[in-house]
Amino acid sequence: MASDKVRGMNTQNNPPRSVLITGCSSGIGRCVAEGLKARGYRVFASARKVEDVEALREAGFDDALQLDVRDSDSIQTAVRTVLDACDGRLYALFNNGAYGQPGAVEDLTRAVLREQFETNLFGWHELTCAVLPAMRAAGEGRIIQDSSVLGFIGLPLRGAYNSSKYALEGLSDTLRVELHGSGIHVSLIQPGPILSRFRANAMRKFHDNIDVAKSPFRATYEGMLARLNKVGPAAPGTLPPEAVLAKVIDALESANPKPRYPVTWPTWMFVVLKRVLTTRALDRFVRKISKDENQ
Ligand SMILES: NC(=O)c1ccc[n+]([C@@H]2O[C@H](COP(=O)([O-])OP(=O)(O)OC[C@H]3O[C@@H](n4cnc5c(N)ncnc54)[C@H](OP(=O)(O)O)[C@@H]3O)[C@@H](O)[C@H]2O)c1
């Protein structure tokens, strides 16, 4: 059992530990913000839309703030606000705010792929670099990255999202090694399917950015849309966002946090398959499940 100090509780002389979270308007971000607040952390819950910041304040997040990871000014302003508020002592950053851009690789324009990386990678990188000096000065810190099973397994029609999460895994692996000995730990959370607004948001991006009529994947998209439209769990093994919260707590409170936290049995299955199968055999398996999934 972690001590109060490690848990972030307010003890005699220690202020609560501070955590900055992105993407708290819904899903995993909102759940983790609530869970950590209940656990005694000072949670800087951020959202990209002003109305969502208001909703967070109304829900009791007094330190809620606006942060759009696509926008450098927004990132730098948010970090200044957070560091001013907690006397420069930010214990952890949970990089979470992101979206999935569905579509076959050949249907992605350069601009659409770039947008995916602006949000899912470049913004997270800039935000991380902006908080690291304060963590270095404190001699401790936690960078927790909300990656995905799609950060190490490629599935059809998810190339933009897949590549952004693969890149995140690479960047985080390097950062972890570079920060060794600094007191700052880097952990990747790898959820499989989690109940959230992710599918609804992905659907919007698909309609906005993919020219279905011109695509050789027109027929496949119909199956994919049926999957994204399903109400409730769309994939086997779907878990509520509390499953991610449990791993975030471990990454925050363990004296020696893990580099990777797989979440859901589909992620664990792919961890094992990636180790034991050849690339060709894994491709065959991926083709088979994708055919079933998109029918
Ligand atoms: N759900 C899953 O099955 C699943 C599986 C693996 C990994 N993940 C990862 O979990 C994380 C959270 O997703 P979720 O499942 O909770 O989906 P979600 O309900 O759609 O939440 C995504 C959050 O990210 C925010 N966001 C989007 N663009 C942003 C930007 N430019 N700046 C700041 N925030 C932004 C969204 O804000 P708006 O409301 O303003 O759009 C929303 O708050 C993501 O990193 C995702 O890749 C999810």
The ligand as a MOL file (V3000), in Angstrom:
LIG
                    3D

  0  0  0     0  0            999 V3000
M  V30 BEGIN CTAB
M  V30 COUNTS 48 52 0 0 0
M  V30 BEGIN ATOM
M  V30 1 N -11.1570 4.4690 -26.2180 0
M  V30 2 C -10.3030 3.5770 -26.6190 0
M  V30 3 O -10.6920 2.4660 -27.0260 0
M  V30 4 C -8.8200 3.8680 -26.5590 0
M  V30 5 C -7.9440 2.7860 -26.7680 0
M  V30 6 C -6.5720 3.0260 -26.7430 0
M  V30 7 C -6.0940 4.2930 -26.4820 0
M  V30 8 N -6.9560 5.3240 -26.2770 0 CHG=1
M  V30 9 C -6.3830 6.6500 -26.0280 0
M  V30 10 O -7.0030 7.2290 -24.9070 0
M  V30 11 C -6.9140 8.6520 -25.0000 0
M  V30 12 C -8.2590 9.2460 -24.6280 0
M  V30 13 O -9.2550 8.8220 -25.5380 0
M  V30 14 P -10.7230 8.4230 -25.0850 0
M  V30 15 O -10.9090 6.9920 -25.3720 0
M  V30 16 O -11.0090 8.9250 -23.7340 0 CHG=-1
M  V30 17 O -11.5800 9.2140 -26.1910 0
M  V30 18 P -12.5030 10.5130 -26.1060 0
M  V30 19 O -13.6530 10.2820 -25.1850 0
M  V30 20 O -12.7840 10.8660 -27.5290 0
M  V30 21 O -11.5730 11.6170 -25.4420 0
M  V30 22 C -10.5310 12.2190 -26.1560 0
M  V30 23 C -10.1560 13.5050 -25.4580 0
M  V30 24 O -9.0690 14.0980 -26.1710 0
M  V30 25 C -9.3970 15.4580 -26.3890 0
M  V30 26 N -8.6930 16.0730 -27.4950 0
M  V30 27 C -8.8470 15.8750 -28.8310 0
M  V30 28 N -8.0740 16.7260 -29.5190 0
M  V30 29 C -7.4150 17.4800 -28.5940 0
M  V30 30 C -6.4990 18.5470 -28.6760 0
M  V30 31 N -6.1050 19.0540 -29.8530 0
M  V30 32 N -6.0380 19.0920 -27.5260 0
M  V30 33 C -6.4360 18.6310 -26.3230 0
M  V30 34 N -7.3260 17.6330 -26.1840 0
M  V30 35 C -7.8060 17.0720 -27.3070 0
M  V30 36 C -10.9020 15.4510 -26.6080 0
M  V30 37 O -11.4200 16.7620 -26.5110 0
M  V30 38 P -12.7410 17.2320 -27.3460 0
M  V30 39 O -13.9160 16.7240 -26.5650 0
M  V30 40 O -12.6180 18.7160 -27.3470 0
M  V30 41 O -12.6370 16.6360 -28.7060 0
M  V30 42 C -11.3060 14.5310 -25.4620 0
M  V30 43 O -11.3010 15.2240 -24.2470 0
M  V30 44 C -6.4040 8.9510 -26.3870 0
M  V30 45 O -5.0220 9.2560 -26.3400 0
M  V30 46 C -6.6170 7.6520 -27.1340 0
M  V30 47 O -5.7050 7.5210 -28.1850 0
M  V30 48 C -8.3060 5.1360 -26.3120 0
M  V30 END ATOM
M  V30 BEGIN BOND
M  V30 1 1 1 2
M  V30 2 2 2 3
M  V30 3 1 2 4
M  V30 4 1 4 5
M  V30 5 2 4 48
M  V30 6 2 5 6
M  V30 7 1 6 7
M  V30 8 2 7 8
M  V30 9 1 8 9
M  V30 10 1 8 48
M  V30 11 1 9 10
M  V30 12 1 9 46
M  V30 13 1 10 11
M  V30 14 1 11 12
M  V30 15 1 11 44
M  V30 16 1 12 13
M  V30 17 1 13 14
M  V30 18 2 14 15
M  V30 19 1 14 16
M  V30 20 1 14 17
M  V30 21 1 17 18
M  V30 22 2 18 19
M  V30 23 1 18 20
M  V30 24 1 18 21
M  V30 25 1 21 22
M  V30 26 1 22 23
M  V30 27 1 23 24
M  V30 28 1 23 42
M  V30 29 1 24 25
M  V30 30 1 25 26
M  V30 31 1 25 36
M  V30 32 1 26 27
M  V30 33 1 26 35
M  V30 34 2 27 28
M  V30 35 1 28 29
M  V30 36 1 29 30
M  V30 37 2 29 35
M  V30 38 1 30 31
M  V30 39 2 30 32
M  V30 40 1 32 33
M  V30 41 2 33 34
M  V30 42 1 34 35
M  V30 43 1 36 37
M  V30 44 1 36 42
M  V30 45 1 37 38
M  V30 46 2 38 39
M  V30 47 1 38 40
M  V30 48 1 38 41
M  V30 49 1 42 43
M  V30 50 1 44 45
M  V30 51 1 44 46
M  V30 52 1 46 47
M  V30 END BOND
M  V30 END CTAB
M  END
